[in-house]
């Protein structure tokens, strides 16, 4: 059993595996239609080590691929409840909220469209490899093969997120996004290739100054937000001031 399954409630574990295995079947590996983003991608890649009611966030390439996914035939024993009557469209995000179940428990599965964000995560498709595992349960083996958002890209997006800016302004000490930023930072900040990856990303999207300013603020507020003091090494401090 993969380690991350230990952080899925035992009573919900079987359904979770079956849902992920079905989503794996629906992901077009030859012409990628969506990737997994958000907390689940961090969980499956070993960054998050706590138990929670995990949602599944699917970021789609475009509206056409989203519609194809919705209309694609699915197993008869899979129940899907749509929370929305139609696509929920706002200025910066289009979403469709559902819940999936093969058993008595349910998992939220959100379909998401955000202009330019799919490309942000998948710009290096040639080196983009899926997460693969086979989970053995009492009722069979379930292969999971899914393209997950790179944790370092998630770090960039979360730091730049308007939601995080608002959480910082309001000093929201329970912000999930801020919690994830601290977790990734603590695990990666001593790695030179982490910062090389970050700088390439933020320069490519022309957000270098904005990113450095926001990350500096987030790190300096760690104690006030209840995460303890984060010591910023000279190398990181110099990077943020460049």
C-alpha positions as a printed Julia matrix, in Angstrom:
242×3 Matrix{Float64}:
   0.0    0.0     0.0
   1.45   3.41   -0.92
   2.32   5.53    2.1
  -0.14   8.3     1.25
  -3.09   5.94    1.69
  -2.31   5.88    5.42
  -3.57   9.46    5.49
  -6.96   8.58    4.01
  -9.57   7.58    6.59
  -9.66   3.77    6.7
 -13.43   3.63    6.18
 -13.1    5.75    3.04
  -9.94   4.16    1.66
 -11.48   1.53   -0.63
 -13.78   4.03   -2.32
 -10.93   6.5    -2.71
  -8.74   3.96   -4.48
 -11.58   2.92   -6.79
 -12.37   6.53   -7.68
  -8.71   7.3    -8.43
  -8.4    4.15  -10.52
 -11.44   5.18  -12.57
 -10.1    8.71  -13.03
  -6.83   7.11  -14.19
  -8.76   5.31  -16.92
 -10.37   8.58  -17.99
  -7.1   10.5   -18.24
  -5.89  10.63  -21.85
  -2.18   9.82  -21.57
  -1.44  10.39  -25.28
  -3.1   13.81  -25.5
  -3.37  14.95  -21.9
  -6.88  16.17  -21.08
  -6.45  17.02  -17.39
  -4.04  16.8   -14.47
  -4.54  16.47  -10.72
  -3.79  19.68   -8.83
  -4.21  20.87   -5.26
  -3.71  19.06   -1.97
  -4.21  15.58   -3.4
  -1.22  15.92   -5.72
   0.91  16.98   -2.74
  -0.4   14.06   -0.67
   0.38  11.49   -3.36
   3.9   12.9    -3.81
   4.72  12.64   -0.12
   4.51  16.26    0.98
   1.4   16.08    3.16
   1.35  13.62    6.03
  -1.91  14.19    7.86
  -5.37  12.68    7.59
  -8.1   14.76    5.99
 -11.2   14.5     3.8
  -9.33  14.85    0.53
 -10.98  16.43   -2.49
  -9.94  15.58   -6.04
  -9.28  18.63   -8.22
  -9.05  18.03  -11.97
  -7.57  20.89  -14.03
  -8.62  20.55  -17.67
  -6.81  21.61  -20.81
  -9.84  23.43  -22.24
 -13.63  23.5   -22.27
 -13.87  20.89  -25.01
 -11.85  18.33  -23.06
 -13.94  19.06  -19.97
 -17.19  18.43  -21.86
 -15.76  15.23  -23.34
 -14.88  14.05  -19.84
 -18.35  14.77  -18.5
 -20.0   12.96  -21.41
 -17.64   9.98  -21.46
 -19.35   6.69  -20.46
 -18.58   5.6   -16.92
 -19.14   2.34  -15.01
 -22.73   1.59  -13.99
 -21.7    1.04  -10.38
 -20.14   4.51  -10.2
 -22.55   7.06   -8.77
 -21.93  10.71   -9.6
 -23.9   13.54   -8.04
 -23.65  16.95   -9.69
 -23.71  19.83   -7.22
 -24.05  22.34  -10.07
 -26.68  22.48  -12.79
 -24.16  23.93  -15.24
 -20.59  25.17  -15.42
 -19.95  27.86  -12.81
 -18.19  30.66  -14.68
 -16.47  33.59  -12.98
 -13.82  36.05  -14.12
 -10.8   33.83  -13.44
 -12.11  30.3   -13.02
 -14.72  27.95  -14.46
 -15.7   25.0   -12.29
 -18.15  22.14  -11.98
 -18.56  20.44   -8.61
 -19.45  16.77   -8.23
 -19.24  13.87   -5.78
 -18.25  10.32   -6.78
 -18.88   7.01   -5.05
 -18.52   3.28   -5.6
 -19.45   2.48   -1.98
 -21.2    4.21    0.93
 -18.7    7.06    1.16
 -18.33   9.98   -1.24
 -15.47  12.08   -2.54
 -15.76  15.57   -3.97
 -14.39  15.71   -7.5
 -14.12  19.24   -8.89
 -13.63  19.96  -12.6
 -11.67  23.17  -13.13
 -10.74  25.46  -16.02
  -8.36  28.39  -15.57
  -6.91  30.29  -18.49
  -3.21  29.6   -18.95
  -2.87  27.48  -15.8
  -2.94  24.07  -17.51
  -0.12  25.27  -19.77
   1.76  26.56  -16.71
   1.8   23.07  -15.21
   2.42  21.11  -18.41
   4.88  23.23  -20.39
   7.56  20.51  -20.21
   5.43  17.57  -21.31
   8.44  15.66  -22.64
   9.77  15.31  -19.09
   6.35  15.09  -17.43
   5.91  11.56  -16.05
   2.77  10.11  -14.46
   2.6    8.82  -10.91
   2.05   5.06  -11.06
   1.18   2.43   -8.48
  -0.97  -0.65   -8.07
  -3.1   -0.86   -4.93
  -4.18  -4.32   -3.81
  -7.54  -4.56   -2.05
  -9.7   -7.51   -1.03
 -11.72  -7.17   -4.22
  -8.81  -6.87   -6.61
  -5.82  -4.9    -7.83
  -6.35  -1.28   -8.84
  -3.77   0.38  -11.08
  -3.41   4.13  -10.63
  -1.57   6.12  -13.28
  -2.11   9.85  -13.03
  -0.36  13.02  -14.11
   0.02  15.19  -11.02
   0.95  18.85  -10.78
   4.62  19.31   -9.86
   4.87  20.4    -6.19
   7.29  23.21   -7.05
   4.82  24.6    -9.59
   2.07  24.39   -6.98
   4.35  26.36   -4.66
   4.65  29.15   -7.24
   0.94  29.23   -7.96
  -0.02  29.26   -4.28
   2.37  32.1    -3.43
   0.91  34.18   -6.28
  -2.7   33.19   -5.59
  -5.12  36.09   -4.9
  -6.72  33.85   -2.25
  -3.42  33.63   -0.39
  -2.98  37.4    -0.64
  -6.39  37.83    0.99
  -5.57  35.25    3.68
  -2.34  37.1     4.46
  -4.12  40.46    4.65
  -6.69  38.99    7.04
  -4.03  36.93    8.86
  -6.05  33.75    8.43
  -4.15  31.24   10.58
  -6.13  28.25    9.24
  -5.4   28.9     5.56
  -4.78  25.56    3.83
  -2.83  27.24    1.02
  -0.46  29.0     3.42
   0.01  25.76    5.34
   1.04  24.03    2.11
   3.45  26.83    1.21
   5.24  26.41    4.54
   5.36  22.62    4.19
   6.89  22.75    0.71
   9.31  25.53    1.69
  10.59  23.67    4.76
  11.15  20.51    2.73
  12.79  22.13   -0.3
  14.42  25.45    0.59
  17.94  24.03    0.9
  17.87  22.51   -2.59
  19.56  24.55   -5.3
  17.5   22.91   -8.06
  14.31  23.98   -6.28
  15.24  27.65   -6.54
  16.5   27.23  -10.1
  13.11  25.76  -11.02
  11.3   28.58   -9.23
  13.27  31.38  -10.88
  12.7   29.93  -14.35
   8.97  29.71  -13.71
   8.46  33.18  -12.29
  10.56  34.8   -15.01
   8.69  32.92  -17.72
   5.36  34.26  -16.45
   6.87  37.69  -15.72
   6.05  37.53  -11.99
   9.52  37.64  -10.44
   9.15  40.79   -8.34
   5.6   39.94   -7.28
   6.57  36.41   -6.27
   9.59  37.48   -4.23
   7.63  40.19   -2.43
   4.76  37.86   -1.55
   6.96  34.95   -0.47
   9.02  37.26    1.74
   5.83  38.47    3.43
   4.54  34.92    3.92
   7.81  33.7     5.46
   8.1   36.69    7.78
   4.54  36.15    9.06
   5.03  32.48    9.95
   5.24  33.02   13.71
   2.29  35.4    13.77
   0.2   32.86   11.85
   1.02  30.11   14.35
   3.62  28.15   12.4
   6.59  29.08   14.52
   9.54  31.16   13.44
  11.02  30.23   10.08
  14.72  30.99    9.87
  15.44  32.35    6.41
  18.97  31.36    5.29
  21.19  34.09    3.83
  21.0   32.43    0.42
  17.19  32.62    0.4
  17.2   36.13    1.82
  19.57  37.25   -0.94
  17.38  35.58   -3.57
  14.29  37.4    -2.31
  16.09  40.77   -2.35
  17.61  40.45   -5.84
